[in-house]
Amino acid sequence: MTEIYLGLDVGKTTHHATALTTTGKKNWDKPLPNRNPKSENSLKNYQPKEPFYW
């Protein structure tokens, strides 16, 4: 199992999400719309390079 750390930067117009492995390798780095349903769909579409658990 790979541990993933997810960082969220919440802003007025957009949000930004970054996922890192325990070694600091950037696994995902994308802006997200600040509307909740769109942000949730963006995260649901996240396809990791290695297996992980939420």
C-alpha positions as CSV (number, residue, x, y, z in Angstrom):
1,M,0.0,0.0,0.0
2,T,1.3,3.5,-0.9
3,E,0.6,6.4,1.4
4,I,-0.5,9.6,-0.3
5,Y,-0.5,13.0,1.2
6,L,-3.1,15.4,-0.2
7,G,-2.7,19.1,0.1
8,L,-5.5,21.5,-0.7
9,D,-5.2,25.2,-1.2
10,V,-8.7,26.7,-0.9
11,G,-9.2,30.0,-2.7
12,K,-12.1,32.4,-3.6
13,T,-12.1,31.6,-7.4
14,T,-10.2,28.2,-7.6
15,H,-8.8,25.6,-5.4
16,H,-5.6,23.6,-6.0
17,A,-4.8,20.0,-5.0
18,T,-1.4,18.3,-4.8
19,A,-0.8,14.7,-3.9
20,L,2.6,13.5,-2.7
21,T,4.1,10.1,-1.9
22,T,5.9,9.5,1.4
23,T,9.2,10.2,-0.5
24,G,7.9,13.6,-1.7
25,K,7.3,12.6,-5.3
26,K,4.5,14.7,-6.8
27,N,1.8,12.2,-7.9
28,W,-0.9,14.7,-8.8
29,D,-1.0,18.5,-9.1
30,K,-4.1,20.3,-10.5
31,P,-6.3,23.3,-10.1
32,L,-9.9,22.6,-9.1
33,P,-13.0,24.6,-9.6
34,N,-14.3,26.0,-6.3
35,R,-17.8,24.7,-6.8
36,N,-18.2,21.7,-4.6
37,P,-19.7,19.2,-7.2
38,K,-17.1,20.0,-9.8
39,S,-14.3,19.6,-7.2
40,E,-15.6,16.3,-6.0
41,N,-15.8,15.0,-9.6
42,S,-12.2,16.1,-10.2
43,L,-11.0,14.1,-7.2
44,K,-13.1,11.1,-8.1
45,N,-11.4,11.0,-11.5
46,Y,-7.9,10.9,-9.8
47,Q,-6.1,7.9,-11.2
48,P,-3.0,7.1,-9.1
49,K,0.1,5.6,-10.5
50,E,0.2,3.1,-7.6
51,P,-2.6,1.5,-5.5
52,F,-3.7,3.6,-2.5
53,Y,-6.5,3.8,0.1
54,W,-8.5,6.9,1.1
